[in-house]
Amino acid sequence: MTKNKLHAGDTKVWTIGALLKWTQEYFAAKAIDSPRLDAEVLLSHLLGKERIYLYVHFDEPLQENELVQFRGLVKKRAARIPVAYLTGQKEFMGMPFKVSEHVLVPRPETELLVEAAIERLPGDSEAVFADIGTGSGAIAVSLVKLRKNLRGVAVDISAEALAMAQKNAVLLKVADSLEFLQGDLLEPLQKEENKGRLAAIISNPPYIPLADMPALAPEVRAYEPRRALTDDADGLNFYRRLLADSKELLTENGFFACEIGINQASDVKALAQKNTWGKVEVLRDLAGIERVVILWKRK
């Protein structure tokens, strides 16, 4: 750790390079997983610049008001508040999504679920999907942004999450392709006119077993919305409900695709068999972990 401290009344002239070095060392001492990256993201956010700007202007001094604001961000990050909540934004599928403490921070592994859905959804211009537990809208918004012919229904039980998803749809200019419904899982869709309507039902439900919650990173355990993380049971309750009720809403060639937790693939496949689903696919993420399960309505 450098001897200079980043505190109010500090008379040291802090350049961008010196500030990044100090913050990296400070975060590392606090056991932050990605100290340099976090320092760069927070400073570029504060300055309203791309990260490359920090390297090009390495010797540029910061103004006192900028240092005051940066001190506040560093303090919050050291308390393990997620960077995405401090910046209000997280990139997903190459697009910027607004986030808040009311929604999960979109994860890279969920991009596999989006990619799998894109590859399997029909090219029909009338194809409609549902995103259950939409949160920030990352899945639903990405799908209609990347496949112009699709229309989607985004469902969430949280009014705050649904408002965030709607905001992202507007910001990414796809609001006309999405409908937003508040309710518990499939409940808002269980109407006669929706039977056999959906080409796909996609979900990243709360799947962390209650017993695993204490081992989560402080950023996740203390700050992300609990009801979006766990079912307060074995982590399978939402799959039980979704797999029992999804088929009647799907077209004959439709599918259900979901993200799963580590070692949950066999349990989800067993639930699929119990509910007489057809073909089953299991996809692995870049780390080799079984991460996505796709269940087809037909054999």
C-alpha positions as CSV (number, residue, x, y, z in Angstrom):
1,M,0.0,0.0,0.0
2,T,1.3,3.5,-0.8
3,K,1.9,5.8,2.1
4,N,-0.3,8.6,0.6
5,K,-3.9,8.3,1.6
6,L,-7.0,9.3,-0.4
7,H,-8.7,11.4,2.2
8,A,-10.5,14.7,2.6
9,G,-8.1,17.6,2.9
10,D,-5.3,15.7,1.1
11,T,-2.9,18.2,-0.5
12,K,-1.3,15.6,-2.9
13,V,-1.8,16.2,-6.6
14,W,-3.4,13.0,-7.8
15,T,-2.9,12.1,-11.4
16,I,-5.1,9.5,-13.1
17,G,-2.2,7.0,-13.1
18,A,-1.3,7.5,-9.4
19,L,-4.9,7.3,-8.4
20,L,-5.5,4.0,-10.2
21,K,-2.3,2.5,-8.7
22,W,-3.4,3.5,-5.2
23,T,-6.9,2.3,-5.7
24,Q,-5.8,-1.0,-7.1
25,E,-3.5,-1.6,-4.1
26,Y,-6.3,-0.6,-1.7
27,F,-8.9,-2.9,-3.3
28,A,-6.4,-5.8,-3.3
29,A,-5.8,-5.3,0.4
30,K,-9.6,-5.5,0.9
31,A,-9.7,-8.8,-1.0
32,I,-11.6,-7.4,-3.9
33,D,-11.4,-10.0,-6.8
34,S,-10.6,-7.6,-9.7
35,P,-8.9,-4.6,-8.1
36,R,-7.4,-3.0,-11.2
37,L,-10.5,-3.5,-13.3
38,D,-12.8,-2.1,-10.6
39,A,-10.6,0.9,-10.1
40,E,-10.7,1.6,-13.9
41,V,-14.4,1.1,-14.2
42,L,-15.2,3.4,-11.3
43,L,-12.9,6.2,-12.4
44,S,-13.9,6.1,-16.1
45,H,-17.6,6.2,-14.9
46,L,-16.9,9.2,-12.7
47,L,-15.1,11.0,-15.5
48,G,-17.7,10.1,-18.1
49,K,-14.9,8.6,-20.3
50,E,-14.0,5.3,-21.9
51,R,-11.4,3.2,-20.0
52,I,-8.9,3.8,-22.8
53,Y,-9.0,7.5,-21.8
54,L,-7.4,6.6,-18.5
55,Y,-4.3,5.3,-20.3
56,V,-4.0,8.1,-22.8
57,H,-4.3,10.7,-20.1
58,F,-2.3,8.8,-17.4
59,D,-0.6,12.0,-16.2
60,E,-3.7,14.2,-16.1
61,P,-4.4,15.6,-12.6
62,L,-7.9,15.3,-11.1
63,Q,-9.9,18.2,-9.7
64,E,-10.8,18.3,-6.0
65,N,-14.5,17.7,-6.7
66,E,-13.6,14.6,-8.7
67,L,-11.4,13.3,-5.9
68,V,-14.2,13.8,-3.4
69,Q,-16.7,11.9,-5.5
70,F,-14.1,9.1,-6.2
71,R,-13.4,8.7,-2.5
72,G,-17.1,8.0,-2.0
73,L,-17.1,5.3,-4.7
74,V,-14.0,3.7,-3.4
75,K,-15.4,3.6,0.1
76,K,-18.6,1.9,-1.1
77,R,-16.7,-0.6,-3.3
78,A,-14.5,-1.5,-0.3
79,A,-17.7,-2.2,1.6
80,R,-18.4,-4.8,-1.2
81,I,-21.2,-3.0,-3.0
82,P,-21.1,-4.3,-6.5
83,V,-19.5,-2.1,-9.1
84,A,-22.6,-2.4,-11.3
85,Y,-24.7,-0.9,-8.6
86,L,-22.3,2.0,-8.2
87,T,-22.2,2.8,-11.9
88,G,-25.8,1.9,-12.5
89,Q,-24.9,-0.1,-15.5
90,K,-23.6,-3.5,-16.7
91,E,-22.7,-4.8,-20.1
92,F,-24.5,-7.9,-21.4
93,M,-24.4,-9.3,-24.9
94,G,-22.3,-6.3,-25.9
95,M,-25.1,-3.8,-24.8
96,P,-25.3,-1.5,-21.8
97,F,-28.1,-2.4,-19.3
98,K,-29.2,-0.2,-16.5
99,V,-29.3,-2.0,-13.1
100,S,-30.2,-1.2,-9.5
101,E,-30.4,-3.0,-6.2
102,H,-33.8,-4.3,-7.3
103,V,-32.4,-6.6,-10.0
104,L,-29.6,-9.1,-10.3
105,V,-26.4,-8.0,-12.0
106,P,-26.4,-9.7,-15.5
107,R,-23.8,-12.4,-15.6
108,P,-21.6,-13.6,-18.6
109,E,-22.8,-17.1,-18.2
110,T,-26.4,-16.1,-18.9
111,E,-25.3,-15.0,-22.4
112,L,-25.1,-18.7,-23.2
113,L,-28.9,-19.0,-22.5
114,V,-29.6,-16.1,-24.8
115,E,-27.3,-17.5,-27.6
116,A,-29.0,-20.9,-27.3
117,A,-32.5,-19.4,-27.6
118,I,-31.5,-17.3,-30.6
119,E,-30.2,-20.5,-32.4
120,R,-33.4,-22.4,-31.7
121,L,-36.1,-19.9,-32.1
122,P,-37.9,-20.1,-35.4
123,G,-37.4,-17.6,-38.2
124,D,-41.1,-17.0,-38.3
125,S,-41.9,-13.3,-38.0
126,E,-44.8,-14.2,-35.7
127,A,-42.7,-16.1,-33.2
128,V,-43.3,-15.0,-29.6
129,F,-41.4,-16.0,-26.5
130,A,-41.8,-15.3,-22.7
131,D,-39.0,-14.4,-20.3
132,I,-40.0,-15.5,-16.8
133,G,-38.3,-13.5,-14.0
134,T,-37.0,-10.9,-16.4
135,G,-35.2,-8.7,-13.8
136,S,-33.3,-6.1,-15.7
137,G,-34.7,-7.4,-18.9
138,A,-31.3,-8.5,-20.1
139,I,-32.6,-11.7,-21.7
140,A,-35.8,-10.4,-23.3
141,V,-34.3,-7.2,-24.5
142,S,-31.2,-8.9,-26.0
143,L,-33.4,-11.4,-27.8
144,V,-35.6,-8.9,-29.6
145,K,-32.6,-6.6,-30.2
146,L,-30.6,-9.4,-31.9
147,R,-33.5,-11.0,-33.7
148,K,-35.7,-8.3,-35.2
149,N,-38.5,-10.7,-36.1
150,L,-39.2,-11.8,-32.5
151,R,-41.7,-10.5,-30.0
152,G,-41.5,-11.2,-26.3
153,V,-43.4,-11.1,-23.1
154,A,-41.3,-10.2,-20.0
155,V,-42.7,-11.3,-16.6
156,D,-41.5,-10.5,-13.1
157,I,-43.2,-10.5,-9.7
158,S,-41.3,-7.3,-8.7
159,A,-42.7,-4.0,-9.9
160,E,-39.3,-2.4,-9.4
161,A,-37.6,-5.0,-11.6
162,L,-40.3,-4.7,-14.2
163,A,-39.8,-0.9,-14.3
164,M,-36.1,-1.4,-14.8
165,A,-36.7,-3.9,-17.7
166,Q,-39.0,-1.4,-19.3
167,K,-36.4,1.3,-19.0
168,N,-33.8,-0.9,-20.7
169,A,-36.2,-1.7,-23.5
170,V,-36.7,2.0,-24.1
171,L,-33.0,2.8,-23.9
172,L,-32.2,0.1,-26.4
173,K,-35.1,1.0,-28.6
174,V,-37.0,-2.3,-28.5
175,A,-40.0,-1.4,-26.3
176,D,-42.4,-1.9,-29.2
177,S,-41.4,-5.6,-29.4
178,L,-42.0,-6.4,-25.8
179,E,-45.0,-6.7,-23.4
180,F,-44.4,-6.4,-19.7
181,L,-46.5,-8.3,-17.2
182,Q,-46.3,-8.3,-13.4
183,G,-47.0,-11.6,-11.7
184,D,-45.7,-14.8,-10.2
185,L,-43.9,-17.0,-12.8
186,L,-46.4,-18.1,-15.4
187,E,-49.5,-16.8,-13.7
188,P,-50.0,-13.7,-15.9
189,L,-49.8,-15.9,-19.0
190,Q,-52.3,-18.6,-18.0
191,K,-55.2,-17.5,-20.1
192,E,-57.0,-19.5,-22.8
193,E,-55.7,-17.3,-25.6
194,N,-52.1,-18.0,-24.6
195,K,-52.3,-21.8,-24.8
196,G,-50.1,-23.1,-27.6
197,R,-48.9,-19.5,-28.5
198,L,-45.3,-19.3,-27.4
199,A,-42.4,-20.6,-29.4
200,A,-40.2,-20.6,-26.3
201,I,-40.3,-20.0,-22.5
202,I,-37.0,-18.8,-21.2
203,S,-36.0,-18.3,-17.6
204,N,-33.1,-17.7,-15.3
205,P,-34.9,-18.4,-12.0
206,P,-33.6,-18.2,-8.4
207,Y,-31.7,-21.5,-8.2
208,I,-29.2,-21.1,-5.3
209,P,-29.9,-23.6,-2.5
210,L,-30.5,-22.0,0.8
211,A,-27.6,-24.0,2.3
212,D,-25.2,-22.4,-0.3
213,M,-26.2,-18.8,0.5
214,P,-23.6,-18.2,3.3
215,A,-20.7,-19.1,0.9
216,L,-21.6,-16.6,-1.7
217,A,-19.4,-13.6,-2.3
218,P,-20.3,-10.6,-0.1
219,E,-21.3,-8.6,-3.1
220,V,-24.0,-11.1,-4.0
221,R,-25.1,-12.2,-0.5
222,A,-25.4,-8.8,1.0
223,Y,-26.5,-6.6,-1.9
224,E,-28.3,-8.5,-4.7
225,P,-32.0,-9.1,-4.2
226,R,-32.4,-12.3,-2.2
227,R,-35.6,-13.5,-3.8
228,A,-33.9,-13.4,-7.2
229,L,-31.1,-15.7,-5.9
230,T,-32.8,-18.4,-3.9
231,D,-36.1,-20.2,-3.3
232,D,-35.1,-20.6,0.4
233,A,-35.1,-24.3,-0.1
234,D,-33.2,-26.7,-2.3
235,G,-32.9,-24.4,-5.3
236,L,-35.3,-26.5,-7.4
237,N,-38.7,-25.1,-6.5
238,F,-39.0,-22.8,-9.4
239,Y,-38.0,-25.5,-11.9
240,R,-40.7,-27.7,-10.4
241,R,-43.3,-25.1,-11.0
242,L,-42.1,-24.0,-14.4
243,L,-41.7,-27.5,-15.8
244,A,-45.2,-28.5,-14.5
245,D,-47.0,-25.6,-16.2
246,S,-45.0,-24.5,-19.3
247,K,-45.9,-27.1,-21.9
248,E,-49.5,-26.0,-22.4
249,L,-48.3,-22.5,-23.3
250,L,-45.9,-23.7,-26.0
251,T,-46.4,-24.4,-29.7
252,E,-46.0,-28.0,-30.7
253,N,-42.4,-27.3,-31.7
254,G,-41.7,-25.0,-28.7
255,F,-39.1,-25.4,-26.0
256,F,-38.3,-24.3,-22.5
257,A,-34.8,-23.1,-21.8
258,C,-33.4,-22.2,-18.4
259,E,-30.1,-21.5,-16.7
260,I,-29.2,-23.9,-13.9
261,G,-26.8,-24.0,-11.0
262,I,-23.8,-26.2,-10.5
263,N,-24.8,-29.9,-10.3
264,Q,-28.5,-29.3,-11.0
265,A,-28.6,-30.7,-14.5
266,S,-29.6,-34.3,-13.4
267,D,-32.3,-33.0,-11.0
268,V,-33.8,-30.8,-13.7
269,K,-33.7,-33.7,-16.2
270,A,-35.5,-35.9,-13.7
271,L,-38.2,-33.2,-13.3
272,A,-38.5,-33.1,-17.1
273,Q,-39.0,-36.8,-17.3
274,K,-41.6,-36.7,-14.5
275,N,-43.5,-34.0,-16.4
276,T,-43.2,-35.9,-19.7
277,W,-41.1,-33.5,-21.7
278,G,-39.5,-34.6,-24.9
279,K,-36.0,-34.1,-26.1
280,V,-33.5,-32.7,-23.5
281,E,-30.3,-30.7,-24.2
282,V,-27.7,-29.7,-21.7
283,L,-25.2,-27.0,-22.6
284,R,-21.9,-26.3,-20.8
285,D,-20.4,-22.8,-20.3
286,L,-16.8,-21.8,-21.0
287,A,-15.7,-23.3,-17.7
288,G,-17.2,-26.7,-18.7
289,I,-20.0,-26.4,-16.1
290,E,-23.5,-27.6,-17.1
291,R,-25.2,-24.3,-17.3
292,V,-28.3,-24.4,-19.6
293,V,-31.0,-27.0,-20.0
294,I,-33.3,-27.0,-23.0
295,L,-36.5,-29.1,-22.9
296,W,-38.6,-29.6,-26.1
297,K,-42.3,-30.1,-26.0
298,R,-42.1,-33.0,-28.5
299,K,-40.0,-36.1,-28.4
